[in-house]
Amino acid sequence: MEFAGQTAIVTGVAKGFGRAITRRLARGGARVVAADINVPGAEETVTLVRQDGGEALAVQVDVASAASVDAMVKTALARFGDRVDILVNNAAIWRLVPTDELSEADWDRIVDVNMKGVFLCCRAVIPIMKKQRRGHIVNIASIAARNGGTFAGLHYVASKGGVLAMTKKLGKELGQFGIVVNGVNPGSSETGMMVGLPPTVREGIIKNTPLGRMAEPEDIADTVAFLASDAARFVHGETVEVNGGILCD
Ligand SMILES: NC(=O)c1ccc[n+]([C@@H]2O[C@H](COP(=O)([O-])OP(=O)(O)OC[C@H]3O[C@@H](n4cnc5c(N)ncnc54)[C@H](O)[C@@H]3O)[C@@H](O)[C@H]2O)c1
């Protein structure tokens, strides 16, 4: 098992991609700290991991709060020993609002969760990974940062553009410490974030996708597992597009 003996922290695990990522890393042998603002949802994910024969711990976190993120990492260390081998920054929120109707409060919350959350979680684990001289960080961005988004507001698109840029900067800064940093840019998927997509939008996405379907959570989870593993040891500072070819020109 590629992650045997390793500890992973995954944020935003109560459903969608985060749940699939948690189950995939645990199937690979990782002990997973399954963190979410929604504790019952995180606990459901942990139950599924245990049914799969894996090990995980549900932890409450608001990734936009430094105190909450630091407490999450403290809990991880206390439960699984003084290691964090993998961090997956997946938690995010989304809204579609025309820019001229977008409130400052709405902008601030989305940017705080989606972008500042990545900073806070990285800041909390980097000292541990530096000490280990080893670690993998995987940031989940979005195709919206590449194409302006089909169904997302300016704040979401901007926050994900920030995640792409942070993946480059963190790659530059942390490679010398043996910390490998990469990202995944998922295409549209009918997970929580996109549930209730108008049929015309859905059909349009599928029509423009050469592989003829939307992303499944497992498509994202398998790519995260690759980037979090030694198989990706020389892939660094990159964000992998996982979208069925919708960006093919
Ligand atoms: N679904 C898509 O089509 C799509 C496309 C591109 C990128 N993405 C990205 O993939 C990731 C997962 O998307 P999803 O569709 O699975 O989303 P989702 O809404 O199903 O899951 C997001 C999870 O994050 C949690 N969360 C929200 N705010 C939080 C906070 N402050 N602290 C901790 N946890 C919090 C939620 O409770 C939820 O469990 C996100 O980063 C999203 O931006 C999704």
The ligand as an SDF file (V2000), in Angstrom:
LIG
                    3D

 44 48  0  0  0  0  0  0  0  0999 V2000
  -17.8240   20.0640   -7.9600 N   0  0  0  0  0  0  0  0  0  0  0  0
  -17.2390   20.6690   -8.9620 C   0  0  0  0  0  0  0  0  0  0  0  0
  -17.7630   20.7010  -10.0800 O   0  0  0  0  0  0  0  0  0  0  0  0
  -15.8880   21.3130   -8.7780 C   0  0  0  0  0  0  0  0  0  0  0  0
  -15.2350   21.7770   -9.9070 C   0  0  0  0  0  0  0  0  0  0  0  0
  -13.9790   22.3600   -9.7510 C   0  0  0  0  0  0  0  0  0  0  0  0
  -13.4000   22.4450   -8.4960 C   0  0  0  0  0  0  0  0  0  0  0  0
  -14.0660   21.9850   -7.4270 N   0  0  0  0  0  0  0  0  0  0  0  0
  -13.3720   22.0830   -6.1280 C   0  0  0  0  0  0  0  0  0  0  0  0
  -13.2780   20.7920   -5.5500 O   0  0  0  0  0  0  0  0  0  0  0  0
  -13.3560   20.8900   -4.1280 C   0  0  0  0  0  0  0  0  0  0  0  0
  -14.4870   20.0400   -3.6040 C   0  0  0  0  0  0  0  0  0  0  0  0
  -15.6850   20.3920   -4.2680 O   0  0  0  0  0  0  0  0  0  0  0  0
  -17.0420   19.5650   -4.0280 P   0  0  0  0  0  0  0  0  0  0  0  0
  -17.8890   19.7660   -5.2210 O   0  0  0  0  0  0  0  0  0  0  0  0
  -16.7140   18.1980   -3.5610 O   0  0  0  0  0  0  0  0  0  0  0  0
  -17.6650   20.4450   -2.8510 O   0  0  0  0  0  0  0  0  0  0  0  0
  -18.7260   20.0680   -1.7380 P   0  0  0  0  0  0  0  0  0  0  0  0
  -19.5460   21.2730   -1.5180 O   0  0  0  0  0  0  0  0  0  0  0  0
  -19.4090   18.7870   -2.0690 O   0  0  0  0  0  0  0  0  0  0  0  0
  -17.7620   19.8230   -0.4910 O   0  0  0  0  0  0  0  0  0  0  0  0
  -17.0500   20.8720    0.1210 C   0  0  0  0  0  0  0  0  0  0  0  0
  -16.8100   20.4820    1.5580 C   0  0  0  0  0  0  0  0  0  0  0  0
  -16.1040   21.5610    2.2040 O   0  0  0  0  0  0  0  0  0  0  0  0
  -16.6810   21.7510    3.4890 C   0  0  0  0  0  0  0  0  0  0  0  0
  -16.4380   23.1080    3.9560 N   0  0  0  0  0  0  0  0  0  0  0  0
  -17.0490   24.2590    3.5480 C   0  0  0  0  0  0  0  0  0  0  0  0
  -16.5830   25.3140    4.2290 N   0  0  0  0  0  0  0  0  0  0  0  0
  -15.6450   24.8270    5.0870 C   0  0  0  0  0  0  0  0  0  0  0  0
  -14.8090   25.4440    6.0550 C   0  0  0  0  0  0  0  0  0  0  0  0
  -14.8560   26.7620    6.2960 N   0  0  0  0  0  0  0  0  0  0  0  0
  -13.9570   24.6590    6.7600 N   0  0  0  0  0  0  0  0  0  0  0  0
  -13.9230   23.3270    6.5450 C   0  0  0  0  0  0  0  0  0  0  0  0
  -14.7040   22.6890    5.6470 N   0  0  0  0  0  0  0  0  0  0  0  0
  -15.5500   23.4310    4.9280 C   0  0  0  0  0  0  0  0  0  0  0  0
  -18.1610   21.4640    3.3020 C   0  0  0  0  0  0  0  0  0  0  0  0
  -18.7970   21.1790    4.5240 O   0  0  0  0  0  0  0  0  0  0  0  0
  -18.1080   20.2780    2.3420 C   0  0  0  0  0  0  0  0  0  0  0  0
  -18.0550   19.0510    3.0400 O   0  0  0  0  0  0  0  0  0  0  0  0
  -13.5150   22.3650   -3.8200 C   0  0  0  0  0  0  0  0  0  0  0  0
  -12.2420   22.9360   -3.5690 O   0  0  0  0  0  0  0  0  0  0  0  0
  -14.0880   22.9290   -5.1100 C   0  0  0  0  0  0  0  0  0  0  0  0
  -13.8220   24.2980   -5.2560 O   0  0  0  0  0  0  0  0  0  0  0  0
  -15.2990   21.4100   -7.5190 C   0  0  0  0  0  0  0  0  0  0  0  0
  1  2  1  0
  2  3  2  0
  2  4  1  0
  4  5  1  0
  4 44  2  0
  5  6  2  0
  6  7  1  0
  7  8  2  0
  8  9  1  0
  8 44  1  0
  9 10  1  0
  9 42  1  0
 10 11  1  0
 11 12  1  0
 11 40  1  0
 12 13  1  0
 13 14  1  0
 14 15  2  0
 14 16  1  0
 14 17  1  0
 17 18  1  0
 18 19  2  0
 18 20  1  0
 18 21  1  0
 21 22  1  0
 22 23  1  0
 23 24  1  0
 23 38  1  0
 24 25  1  0
 25 26  1  0
 25 36  1  0
 26 27  1  0
 26 35  1  0
 27 28  2  0
 28 29  1  0
 29 30  1  0
 29 35  2  0
 30 31  1  0
 30 32  2  0
 32 33  1  0
 33 34  2  0
 34 35  1  0
 36 37  1  0
 36 38  1  0
 38 39  1  0
 40 41  1  0
 40 42  1  0
 42 43  1  0
M  CHG  2   8   1  16  -1
M  END
$$$$
